[in-house]
Amino acid sequence: MTGVDLGSFPDVAGFSGERLMRLDAAMRVEVEVGRIPGAMLLIERHGETVLKRAWGYRDRQAGTIMTADTIFRIYSMTKPIVSVAAMMLAAEGRLHLGQPISDFIPAFANTKVFRDGLLAEPLNPPTVQDLLRHTSGLTYQSNGGAVADLYGQADLFSADVTNEEFADRLAALPFAHEPGRVWEYGHSTDILGRVVEVASGWPLSAVLTTRLLAPLGMYDTGFFVANEARHNRIAEPLPGETVGGRGGLFDPRRERAFEAGGMGLVSTVDDYARFARMLLAGGSLGKTAILGTRTLRFMTADHIGPSTGIVKQPGYMPGPGYGFGLGFAVRLEAGAAISPGSSGEFHWTGVAGTCFWIDPVENLFVILLTQAPSQRLRLRAMVKTMVYDALTGGRSLRG
């Protein structure tokens, strides 16, 4: 089963029903040829649901059909949520962006930088802003390089450590770059999660739940699925899928001490839609205010532009046409990128195959959820291209 046959699609909110049918057909093929087990897609514009569609299976081996309440590992789509939580604390004066992270995690006061093959004192300490914009000097083991090799030798994940213990492990290893000088994707948001804990006085899960998830009604979002009755709602990849060739997807049925601020959450399409609606609306969802509008604009501005002197590493993950804000990639121009979009669009993705983007110019957001790491880059580009091709009008065609 690849989806429920709805017949012809209507024109909705400036979208062509005929072209949405092309997208539906393309996703059916993805399932039928076995590239993905299944997927959920939600498109909203001007507050109207343009398309909310399930294809395939949440677990192909078990034969369970994909439905809207399916729970997905969202991996790095955790990062925008934790980044928003950090900015909520900044708005309350509990931290500020120029603050050294050693104010919250003292072990980082002694961290050296790997410079010209030697360990040296950093020219400047990494700040909270550096964590938010990925200029802290921290890396991932999968990125390669001398410091990444040290990460591997240290076996950072040899035990299920707490966020505090993980931060101290990482602080004992050198920075890959001078803090504040180079954009490199890494454990910055995991460390930001620990900063949030210290600044708030609560575990990261408690901060996210009480301050962000529960107020937005995101009750299926968390670091693990506690209720066994919900375990059959968890989406599974096809056999053999790995995360960057390093092993299978994490098991959200098992509670872990490490609440990874950069990669640890699970969620559903409806839950993440509430987060996306809040972002599109400028920081509030109905009467629930999360961030001030100007704070959100600040987060979705480019923080690594020419005036900063920040260098983008080869293979810069957001890609051509994009800068980076505080937790989001930010589109700077209509061209250059590999898929269409508007200047001012902001987004992020997850390694297991999830992605979302917010387009304030078109008053649009889109969420794509699947568990197919090997197909994620191609599938994102395909869906985004087809979504914008289907957008033909400037307003709802219902009225």
Buried (B, 14 or more C-beta within 10 A) or exposed (E): EBBEEEEEBEBBBBBBBEBBBBBBEBBBEBBEEEBBBBBBBBBBBBEBEBBBBBBBBBBBEEEBBBEEBBBBBBBBBBBBBBBBBBBBBBBEEBBEBEBBBBBBBEBBEEBBBBBEEEEEEBEEBBBBBBBBBBBBBBBBBBBEBEBBEBBEEBEBEEEEBBBBBBBBBBBBBBBBBBBBBBBBBBBBBBBBBBBBBBBBEBBBBEBBBEBBBEBBBBEBBBBBBEEEEBEEBBBBBBEEBEBEEEEEBBEBEEEBEBBBBBBBBBBBBBBBBBBBBBBBBBBBBEEBEBBBEEBBBBBBBBBBEEEBEBBBBEEBBBBEBBBBBBBBBBBBEEEEBEBBBBBBBBBBBBBBBBBBBBBBEBBBBBBBBBBBBBBBEEBBBBBBBBBBBBBEEEEBBEE
